[in-house]
């Protein structure tokens, strides 16, 4: 999909976490940090194994999201990413 998008000069954006998607040719990814989600998941498992009923645990949503931008893809499709957007990125692939 990324190869076709580059050929047609289209930007692909994904909600999948992090650098893996952008290294495959996506222009950017913006999604919840999988490491932090796993860490919180372990906390839930620990509480359940210690006897807490799942319905007594709080429902949580991600609070940290990661923005990864692929400048190689941007250049291939003729797109310039503004410096203020690059400054907000957590990772930039050059």
VOTORSE-142279 format. One record per residue (C-alpha): residue number from 0; x, y, z. Coordinates in Angstrom, 3 decimals. Layout:
REM VOTORSE-142279
<node NUM, <X, Y, Z>>,
...
This chain:
REM VOTORSE-142279
<node 0, <0.000, 0.000, 0.000>>,
<node 1, <2.825, 2.404, 0.857>>,
<node 2, <4.526, 1.805, -2.499>>,
<node 3, <1.347, 2.624, -4.441>>,
<node 4, <0.749, 5.732, -2.336>>,
<node 5, <4.289, 6.982, -3.029>>,
<node 6, <3.874, 6.329, -6.745>>,
<node 7, <0.661, 8.366, -6.768>>,
<node 8, <2.195, 11.000, -4.455>>,
<node 9, <-0.335, 10.396, -1.689>>,
<node 10, <0.343, 10.713, 2.017>>,
<node 11, <-0.434, 7.664, 4.132>>,
<node 12, <-1.096, 8.235, 7.798>>,
<node 13, <-1.663, 5.484, 10.329>>,
<node 14, <-2.857, 5.167, 13.883>>,
<node 15, <-0.554, 2.209, 14.390>>,
<node 16, <2.076, 2.927, 16.946>>,
<node 17, <5.428, 4.282, 16.100>>,
<node 18, <8.398, 3.850, 13.947>>,
<node 19, <7.575, 0.489, 12.337>>,
<node 20, <4.766, 1.922, 10.213>>,
<node 21, <6.706, 4.987, 9.147>>,
<node 22, <9.720, 2.870, 8.189>>,
<node 23, <7.406, 0.980, 5.830>>,
<node 24, <6.726, 4.180, 3.915>>,
<node 25, <3.874, 5.824, 5.773>>,
<node 26, <4.291, 9.580, 6.024>>,
<node 27, <3.439, 9.649, 9.701>>,
<node 28, <1.991, 7.682, 12.523>>,
<node 29, <0.136, 9.019, 15.516>>,
<node 30, <-1.009, 6.556, 18.115>>,
<node 31, <-0.911, 5.461, 21.706>>,
<node 32, <2.474, 4.388, 23.037>>,
<node 33, <2.398, 0.575, 23.130>>,
<node 34, <5.035, 0.345, 25.856>>,
<node 35, <2.980, 2.471, 28.231>>,
<node 36, <-0.182, 0.533, 27.408>>,
<node 37, <1.650, -2.724, 28.155>>,
<node 38, <2.925, -1.320, 31.425>>,
<node 39, <-0.580, -0.374, 32.540>>,
<node 40, <-1.887, -3.741, 31.334>>,
<node 41, <0.625, -5.471, 33.599>>,
<node 42, <-0.672, -3.389, 36.505>>,
<node 43, <-4.213, -4.622, 35.795>>,
<node 44, <-3.076, -8.254, 35.570>>,
<node 45, <-1.208, -7.882, 38.874>>,
<node 46, <-4.308, -6.529, 40.629>>,
<node 47, <-6.542, -9.281, 39.215>>,
<node 48, <-4.095, -12.024, 40.194>>,
<node 49, <-4.028, -10.561, 43.711>>,
<node 50, <-7.819, -10.942, 43.952>>,
<node 51, <-9.289, -7.637, 42.766>>,
<node 52, <-12.420, -8.149, 40.710>>,
<node 53, <-12.045, -6.714, 37.193>>,
<node 54, <-15.255, -4.710, 37.566>>,
<node 55, <-13.695, -2.934, 40.554>>,
<node 56, <-10.762, -1.641, 38.499>>,
<node 57, <-10.926, 1.757, 36.810>>,
<node 58, <-11.400, 2.116, 33.079>>,
<node 59, <-8.483, 4.011, 31.579>>,
<node 60, <-7.715, 5.540, 28.210>>,
<node 61, <-4.268, 6.258, 26.797>>,
<node 62, <-2.816, 9.563, 27.933>>,
<node 63, <0.364, 9.626, 25.848>>,
<node 64, <0.450, 9.523, 22.073>>,
<node 65, <3.523, 9.317, 19.868>>,
<node 66, <3.987, 11.233, 16.607>>,
<node 67, <6.545, 9.820, 14.158>>,
<node 68, <7.258, 11.593, 10.844>>,
<node 69, <9.108, 10.077, 7.882>>,
<node 70, <10.948, 12.827, 5.997>>,
<node 71, <12.127, 10.382, 3.311>>,
<node 72, <8.520, 9.696, 2.372>>,
<node 73, <7.668, 13.411, 2.515>>,
<node 74, <10.472, 14.150, 0.062>>,
<node 75, <9.405, 11.320, -2.271>>,
<node 76, <5.867, 12.690, -2.539>>,
<node 77, <6.993, 16.325, -2.750>>,
<node 78, <5.682, 17.421, 0.635>>,
<node 79, <7.436, 19.872, 2.952>>,
<node 80, <6.790, 19.409, 6.653>>,
<node 81, <6.780, 22.758, 8.509>>,
<node 82, <9.482, 23.148, 11.193>>,
<node 83, <6.909, 23.663, 13.952>>,
<node 84, <5.339, 20.283, 13.122>>,
<node 85, <8.754, 18.596, 13.094>>,
<node 86, <9.489, 20.142, 16.483>>,
<node 87, <6.371, 18.503, 17.933>>,
<node 88, <7.269, 15.038, 16.630>>,
<node 89, <8.560, 12.445, 19.061>>,
<node 90, <10.690, 10.867, 16.319>>,
<node 91, <11.720, 12.007, 12.849>>,
<node 92, <13.019, 9.512, 10.296>>,
<node 93, <15.473, 11.187, 7.941>>,
